[in-house]
Amino acid sequence: MNVKLGISSFGETTPLEKTGKTISHDQRIRDLLEEIVLADHLGIDAFAIGEHHRKDFAVSAPEIVLTAAAAKTKQIHLSSATTNMPTINPIRVYEQYATMDAIAPGRIEIMAGRGSFTEAFDLFGYDLENYDELFIEKLKMLLKMNESEILDWQKGKFTPQVDHVGVYPRTNAPLPISVATGGNIESTIRTAEMGLPIVYAIIGGNPLDFKPLIDLYRAVGKKVNNDLSKMTVGAHSWGWLNQDKEKAINEYFYPTKLLIDQISKERPQWQEMTYKQYLEAVGENGAIFVGDSNTVANKIIKTMENLGLNSFYLHLPIASMPHEDVLNAIRIYGTEVVPKVKDYFSKKDNTKAINFK
């Protein structure tokens, strides 16, 4: 019984707590490549990089960073987290990721999403009112060219007509494409109807509260006779690791509060984070995975088992931390957390958490 354990990152560039200085975008991207290479060396299954178009995240073109990583790594799977479909050309998405697959055959994946932040809509001239329609139409176009070399596509509201044109280069097998969502019911149902794998961003509340949504995803997939073995479910959650549990908790508060407080200024539904709220979030029933290796591994096992997850991505860090500390967290994750979680599920006799047929 195999479970997939990965890391996700947005290439954050926020002020460091000890110095107050902000790392440059170019340095953060170079550091990110070093982190991916280390994760590959440690045998971590996957590394996923998000797309943003704002000052506090360095990566606006994950496909370029992933291509550089593909050339430097040997076994790790590389994915976007996410590719923001509403504001990108789906033909270019396929061409770029197929090109990556030539460098790292069988290791390239696409995590398609609508984008939690919306700066790209103004930047690339799209209307935010078409948020969902853009995503659905462009995702369907991407899926079609992923299935067939020759693209025949009727003109849509946002996409041009394509009459029997090949899209190149081609991959030896279709690229794995999943849908990332923050827990939207409509998105869950739509993804299930399409039979696509899904990845939930679980960053608040109790992770186990996602169970009804995941049950709905599988129930819909079964109702429309999709192959449930291909409808894998993953989660991505913020986290941090140190050999000392209390040190991990203490040092992760500043970057977490920094990011949440910034978002609270942009989104009225968010509030600035208090230390009490933070402790609840990193506690046993919270959605942030922080501590030593045993604490984080046990929490991942609990979450994966109760939700029936096939994969889990630990997002570290969510705001800037010293590069050496990030490398240390990755080492702990790769050498202690991942083996413990995998060992637990490999020995598990009850297959209900992994086999959903």
Secondary structure as a PSIPRED ss2 file (coil, helix, strand):
# PSIPRED VFORMAT (PSIPRED V4.0)

   1 M C   1.000  0.000  0.000
   2 N C   1.000  0.000  0.000
   3 V C   1.000  0.000  0.000
   4 K E   0.000  0.000  1.000
   5 L E   0.000  0.000  1.000
   6 G E   0.000  0.000  1.000
   7 I E   0.000  0.000  1.000
   8 S E   0.000  0.000  1.000
   9 S E   0.000  0.000  1.000
  10 F C   1.000  0.000  0.000
  11 G C   1.000  0.000  0.000
  12 E E   0.000  0.000  1.000
  13 T C   1.000  0.000  0.000
  14 T C   1.000  0.000  0.000
  15 P E   0.000  0.000  1.000
  16 L C   1.000  0.000  0.000
  17 E C   1.000  0.000  0.000
  18 K C   1.000  0.000  0.000
  19 T C   1.000  0.000  0.000
  20 G C   1.000  0.000  0.000
  21 K C   1.000  0.000  0.000
  22 T E   0.000  0.000  1.000
  23 I C   1.000  0.000  0.000
  24 S C   1.000  0.000  0.000
  25 H H   0.000  1.000  0.000
  26 D H   0.000  1.000  0.000
  27 Q H   0.000  1.000  0.000
  28 R H   0.000  1.000  0.000
  29 I H   0.000  1.000  0.000
  30 R H   0.000  1.000  0.000
  31 D H   0.000  1.000  0.000
  32 L H   0.000  1.000  0.000
  33 L H   0.000  1.000  0.000
  34 E H   0.000  1.000  0.000
  35 E H   0.000  1.000  0.000
  36 I H   0.000  1.000  0.000
  37 V H   0.000  1.000  0.000
  38 L H   0.000  1.000  0.000
  39 A H   0.000  1.000  0.000
  40 D H   0.000  1.000  0.000
  41 H H   0.000  1.000  0.000
  42 L C   1.000  0.000  0.000
  43 G C   1.000  0.000  0.000
  44 I C   1.000  0.000  0.000
  45 D C   1.000  0.000  0.000
  46 A E   0.000  0.000  1.000
  47 F E   0.000  0.000  1.000
  48 A E   0.000  0.000  1.000
  49 I E   0.000  0.000  1.000
  50 G C   1.000  0.000  0.000
  51 E C   1.000  0.000  0.000
  52 H C   1.000  0.000  0.000
  53 H C   1.000  0.000  0.000
  54 R C   1.000  0.000  0.000
  55 K C   1.000  0.000  0.000
  56 D C   1.000  0.000  0.000
  57 F E   0.000  0.000  1.000
  58 A C   1.000  0.000  0.000
  59 V C   1.000  0.000  0.000
  60 S C   1.000  0.000  0.000
  61 A C   1.000  0.000  0.000
  62 P H   0.000  1.000  0.000
  63 E H   0.000  1.000  0.000
  64 I H   0.000  1.000  0.000
  65 V H   0.000  1.000  0.000
  66 L H   0.000  1.000  0.000
  67 T H   0.000  1.000  0.000
  68 A H   0.000  1.000  0.000
  69 A H   0.000  1.000  0.000
  70 A H   0.000  1.000  0.000
  71 A H   0.000  1.000  0.000
  72 K H   0.000  1.000  0.000
  73 T C   1.000  0.000  0.000
  74 K C   1.000  0.000  0.000
  75 Q C   1.000  0.000  0.000
  76 I C   1.000  0.000  0.000
  77 H E   0.000  0.000  1.000
  78 L E   0.000  0.000  1.000
  79 S E   0.000  0.000  1.000
  80 S E   0.000  0.000  1.000
  81 A C   1.000  0.000  0.000
  82 T C   1.000  0.000  0.000
  83 T E   0.000  0.000  1.000
  84 N E   0.000  0.000  1.000
  85 M H   0.000  1.000  0.000
  86 P H   0.000  1.000  0.000
  87 T H   0.000  1.000  0.000
  88 I C   1.000  0.000  0.000
  89 N C   1.000  0.000  0.000
  90 P H   0.000  1.000  0.000
  91 I H   0.000  1.000  0.000
  92 R H   0.000  1.000  0.000
  93 V H   0.000  1.000  0.000
  94 Y H   0.000  1.000  0.000
  95 E H   0.000  1.000  0.000
  96 Q H   0.000  1.000  0.000
  97 Y H   0.000  1.000  0.000
  98 A H   0.000  1.000  0.000
  99 T H   0.000  1.000  0.000
 100 M H   0.000  1.000  0.000
 101 D H   0.000  1.000  0.000
 102 A H   0.000  1.000  0.000
 103 I H   0.000  1.000  0.000
 104 A C   1.000  0.000  0.000
 105 P C   1.000  0.000  0.000
 106 G C   1.000  0.000  0.000
 107 R C   1.000  0.000  0.000
 108 I E   0.000  0.000  1.000
 109 E E   0.000  0.000  1.000
 110 I E   0.000  0.000  1.000
 111 M E   0.000  0.000  1.000
 112 A E   0.000  0.000  1.000
 113 G E   0.000  0.000  1.000
 114 R C   1.000  0.000  0.000
 115 G C   1.000  0.000  0.000
 116 S C   1.000  0.000  0.000
 117 F C   1.000  0.000  0.000
 118 T C   1.000  0.000  0.000
 119 E H   0.000  1.000  0.000
 120 A H   0.000  1.000  0.000
 121 F H   0.000  1.000  0.000
 122 D H   0.000  1.000  0.000
 123 L H   0.000  1.000  0.000
 124 F H   0.000  1.000  0.000
 125 G C   1.000  0.000  0.000
 126 Y C   1.000  0.000  0.000
 127 D C   1.000  0.000  0.000
 128 L H   0.000  1.000  0.000
 129 E H   0.000  1.000  0.000
 130 N H   0.000  1.000  0.000
 131 Y H   0.000  1.000  0.000
 132 D H   0.000  1.000  0.000
 133 E H   0.000  1.000  0.000
 134 L H   0.000  1.000  0.000
 135 F H   0.000  1.000  0.000
 136 I H   0.000  1.000  0.000
 137 E H   0.000  1.000  0.000
 138 K H   0.000  1.000  0.000
 139 L H   0.000  1.000  0.000
 140 K H   0.000  1.000  0.000
 141 M H   0.000  1.000  0.000
 142 L H   0.000  1.000  0.000
 143 L H   0.000  1.000  0.000
 144 K H   0.000  1.000  0.000
 145 M H   0.000  1.000  0.000
 146 N H   0.000  1.000  0.000
 147 E H   0.000  1.000  0.000
 148 S C   1.000  0.000  0.000
 149 E C   1.000  0.000  0.000
 150 I E   0.000  0.000  1.000
 151 L E   0.000  0.000  1.000
 152 D E   0.000  0.000  1.000
 153 W E   0.000  0.000  1.000
 154 Q C   1.000  0.000  0.000
 155 K C   1.000  0.000  0.000
 156 G C   1.000  0.000  0.000
 157 K C   1.000  0.000  0.000
 158 F C   1.000  0.000  0.000
 159 T C   1.000  0.000  0.000
 160 P C   1.000  0.000  0.000
 161 Q C   1.000  0.000  0.000
 162 V E   0.000  0.000  1.000
 163 D E   0.000  0.000  1.000
 164 H E   0.000  0.000  1.000
 165 V E   0.000  0.000  1.000
 166 G E   0.000  0.000  1.000
 167 V C   1.000  0.000  0.000
 168 Y C   1.000  0.000  0.000
 169 P C   1.000  0.000  0.000
 170 R C   1.000  0.000  0.000
 171 T C   1.000  0.000  0.000
 172 N C   1.000  0.000  0.000
 173 A C   1.000  0.000  0.000
 174 P C   1.000  0.000  0.000
 175 L C   1.000  0.000  0.000
 176 P C   1.000  0.000  0.000
 177 I E   0.000  0.000  1.000
 178 S E   0.000  0.000  1.000
 179 V E   0.000  0.000  1.000
 180 A E   0.000  0.000  1.000
 181 T E   0.000  0.000  1.000
 182 G C   1.000  0.000  0.000
 183 G C   1.000  0.000  0.000
 184 N C   1.000  0.000  0.000
 185 I H   0.000  1.000  0.000
 186 E H   0.000  1.000  0.000
 187 S H   0.000  1.000  0.000
 188 T H   0.000  1.000  0.000
 189 I H   0.000  1.000  0.000
 190 R H   0.000  1.000  0.000
 191 T H   0.000  1.000  0.000
 192 A H   0.000  1.000  0.000
 193 E H   0.000  1.000  0.000
 194 M H   0.000  1.000  0.000
 195 G C   1.000  0.000  0.000
 196 L C   1.000  0.000  0.000
 197 P C   1.000  0.000  0.000
 198 I E   0.000  0.000  1.000
 199 V E   0.000  0.000  1.000
 200 Y E   0.000  0.000  1.000
 201 A E   0.000  0.000  1.000
 202 I C   1.000  0.000  0.000
 203 I C   1.000  0.000  0.000
 204 G C   1.000  0.000  0.000
 205 G C   1.000  0.000  0.000
 206 N C   1.000  0.000  0.000
 207 P H   0.000  1.000  0.000
 208 L H   0.000  1.000  0.000
 209 D H   0.000  1.000  0.000
 210 F H   0.000  1.000  0.000
 211 K H   0.000  1.000  0.000
 212 P H   0.000  1.000  0.000
 213 L H   0.000  1.000  0.000
 214 I H   0.000  1.000  0.000
 215 D H   0.000  1.000  0.000
 216 L H   0.000  1.000  0.000
 217 Y H   0.000  1.000  0.000
 218 R H   0.000  1.000  0.000
 219 A H   0.000  1.000  0.000
 220 V H   0.000  1.000  0.000
 221 G H   0.000  1.000  0.000
 222 K H   0.000  1.000  0.000
 223 K H   0.000  1.000  0.000
 224 V C   1.000  0.000  0.000
 225 N C   1.000  0.000  0.000
 226 N C   1.000  0.000  0.000
 227 D C   1.000  0.000  0.000
 228 L H   0.000  1.000  0.000
 229 S H   0.000  1.000  0.000
 230 K H   0.000  1.000  0.000
 231 M C   1.000  0.000  0.000
 232 T C   1.000  0.000  0.000
 233 V E   0.000  0.000  1.000
 234 G E   0.000  0.000  1.000
 235 A E   0.000  0.000  1.000
 236 H E   0.000  0.000  1.000
 237 S E   0.000  0.000  1.000
 238 W E   0.000  0.000  1.000
 239 G E   0.000  0.000  1.000
 240 W E   0.000  0.000  1.000
 241 L E   0.000  0.000  1.000
 242 N C   1.000  0.000  0.000
 243 Q C   1.000  0.000  0.000
 244 D C   1.000  0.000  0.000
 245 K H   0.000  1.000  0.000
 246 E H   0.000  1.000  0.000
 247 K H   0.000  1.000  0.000
 248 A H   0.000  1.000  0.000
 249 I H   0.000  1.000  0.000
 250 N H   0.000  1.000  0.000
 251 E H   0.000  1.000  0.000
 252 Y H   0.000  1.000  0.000
 253 F H   0.000  1.000  0.000
 254 Y H   0.000  1.000  0.000
 255 P H   0.000  1.000  0.000
 256 T H   0.000  1.000  0.000
 257 K H   0.000  1.000  0.000
 258 L H   0.000  1.000  0.000
 259 L H   0.000  1.000  0.000
 260 I H   0.000  1.000  0.000
 261 D H   0.000  1.000  0.000
 262 Q H   0.000  1.000  0.000
 263 I H   0.000  1.000  0.000
 264 S H   0.000  1.000  0.000
 265 K H   0.000  1.000  0.000
 266 E H   0.000  1.000  0.000
 267 R C   1.000  0.000  0.000
 268 P C   1.000  0.000  0.000
 269 Q C   1.000  0.000  0.000
 270 W C   1.000  0.000  0.000
 271 Q C   1.000  0.000  0.000
 272 E C   1.000  0.000  0.000
 273 M C   1.000  0.000  0.000
 274 T C   1.000  0.000  0.000
 275 Y H   0.000  1.000  0.000
 276 K H   0.000  1.000  0.000
 277 Q H   0.000  1.000  0.000
 278 Y H   0.000  1.000  0.000
 279 L H   0.000  1.000  0.000
 280 E H   0.000  1.000  0.000
 281 A H   0.000  1.000  0.000
 282 V H   0.000  1.000  0.000
 283 G C   1.000  0.000  0.000
 284 E C   1.000  0.000  0.000
 285 N C   1.000  0.000  0.000
 286 G C   1.000  0.000  0.000
 287 A C   1.000  0.000  0.000
 288 I C   1.000  0.000  0.000
 289 F E   0.000  0.000  1.000
 290 V E   0.000  0.000  1.000
 291 G E   0.000  0.000  1.000
 292 D C   1.000  0.000  0.000
 293 S H   0.000  1.000  0.000
 294 N H   0.000  1.000  0.000
 295 T H   0.000  1.000  0.000
 296 V H   0.000  1.000  0.000
 297 A H   0.000  1.000  0.000
 298 N H   0.000  1.000  0.000
 299 K H   0.000  1.000  0.000
 300 I H   0.000  1.000  0.000
 301 I H   0.000  1.000  0.000
 302 K H   0.000  1.000  0.000
 303 T H   0.000  1.000  0.000
 304 M H   0.000  1.000  0.000
 305 E H   0.000  1.000  0.000
 306 N H   0.000  1.000  0.000
 307 L H   0.000  1.000  0.000
 308 G C   1.000  0.000  0.000
 309 L C   1.000  0.000  0.000
 310 N C   1.000  0.000  0.000
 311 S E   0.000  0.000  1.000
 312 F E   0.000  0.000  1.000
 313 Y E   0.000  0.000  1.000
 314 L E   0.000  0.000  1.000
 315 H E   0.000  0.000  1.000
 316 L C   1.000  0.000  0.000
 317 P C   1.000  0.000  0.000
 318 I C   1.000  0.000  0.000
 319 A C   1.000  0.000  0.000
 320 S C   1.000  0.000  0.000
 321 M C   1.000  0.000  0.000
 322 P C   1.000  0.000  0.000
 323 H H   0.000  1.000  0.000
 324 E H   0.000  1.000  0.000
 325 D H   0.000  1.000  0.000
 326 V H   0.000  1.000  0.000
 327 L H   0.000  1.000  0.000
 328 N H   0.000  1.000  0.000
 329 A H   0.000  1.000  0.000
 330 I H   0.000  1.000  0.000
 331 R H   0.000  1.000  0.000
 332 I H   0.000  1.000  0.000
 333 Y H   0.000  1.000  0.000
 334 G H   0.000  1.000  0.000
 335 T H   0.000  1.000  0.000
 336 E H   0.000  1.000  0.000
 337 V H   0.000  1.000  0.000
 338 V H   0.000  1.000  0.000
 339 P H   0.000  1.000  0.000
 340 K H   0.000  1.000  0.000
 341 V H   0.000  1.000  0.000
 342 K H   0.000  1.000  0.000
 343 D H   0.000  1.000  0.000
 344 Y H   0.000  1.000  0.000
 345 F H   0.000  1.000  0.000
 346 S H   0.000  1.000  0.000
 347 K H   0.000  1.000  0.000
 348 K C   1.000  0.000  0.000
 349 D C   1.000  0.000  0.000
 350 N C   1.000  0.000  0.000
 351 T H   0.000  1.000  0.000
 352 K H   0.000  1.000  0.000
 353 A H   0.000  1.000  0.000
 354 I C   1.000  0.000  0.000
 355 N C   1.000  0.000  0.000
 356 F C   1.000  0.000  0.000
 357 K C   1.000  0.000  0.000
